[in-house]
Amino acid sequence: MIESFKRIYDNRHEYIGKWKEKHPDRKIMGYMCTSMPEEIIYAANALPIRILGGHESQNVSQQHMMGTFCPFSRDVLAQGLLGKYDYLDALGITHTCQHIYQAYESWVLHKNIKSFYIPTPNTSQTPHALPYLRGQLKLFLEKLEDWTGRKIGENDLRRGIEIVDTTRKLMKQIYEMRKSESPPISGLDSMLMVVAAQMSDKEEFNTILEDVIKNELPGRKAKATPSSRLMLIGSEHDDVKFIEMVENLDAIIVIDDHCTGSRYFWNTTEQNEDALTDIANRYIKKPPCPIKDFPVRKRTAHIVNLANEWNVAGVIEIQQKFCDPHELDRVAVSKALEKAGFPILNLEADVTMPVGPFRIRVEAFLEILSSEELF
Ligand code: SF4
């Protein structure tokens, strides 16, 4: 049922608590970036879960991170310091931006938790990236073997790939349905789905997705009347209140490019080589975030393609305040979208602040779109 997405999102810690009761012999690793190879963690018979913020103001992170770090990374650290994730057996991160890395380092230092850092390549466009990443994944796998006390073979890795790729394929199938004139699922439920997928056991979650696709979405309309079709892009943004506010106006979000959306699951694993090389290849080819998108900026073309394919009227870019990587990309992405004929509204957010003040700007943007649609 679609409601399951929200239930998991709202009750993520209770969900994991119950999961742990059912699987007392399995370990749980929290992770902080969509480049974390969940396949290998499943192959180790452990459970990977994504750590996100609590969306509430907090006063515990400022001793450890400066106020000029993005509010998302500070919110994530606060979750750790407040003990919200004390059930984790380990914390993992890949090489990503300095802000979230600082949250990871500080969490590990102050909670004294087992940690796994994978130095994934930022220059993923060079021919060295694939063998380098494969080597790093092999080291990660060996550390997981030590941690769990079990060997991870080729069949285990293939099983891990199968679990995670199934989630990716099913969610992509649902995203495809959003191309329709009357999408069967809202932007809000789509985001709840993607985030719930990151916070739950994918073997259980895949059965929910299959049920939703088979029994719930056919013939369903997320909105009774046609609304302006929007795309959402930007840095990490699981702010469901913001999406709810936008969709309560005359709009529906039909596609996105951010890491609590399509960037998390867009590509699957091509099976060409040994499993570790295939996994490395999948992460090298995944839709890039600005940190890994050079020397050729590929992200802009990907975003414009999505806007075209999902036939959007306009784009809202919402990025975390002080998010350096996305600020760097902002001008190029905005120019590319405008050149392709897609108006864009740029917003800067703080995940821990209320979204009310954005309402008037979104309303004005929708007015512009509807007047443009008239001509
Ligand atoms: S929102 Fe930006 S600065 Fe914050 S963790 Fe993500 S990429 Fe880094």
Residues whose N, C-alpha, C, O or C-beta is under 5 A from the ligand:
A	BS01	SF4	C70 F72 S73 C97 H99 I100 S235 E236 Q320 F322 C323 D324 P325
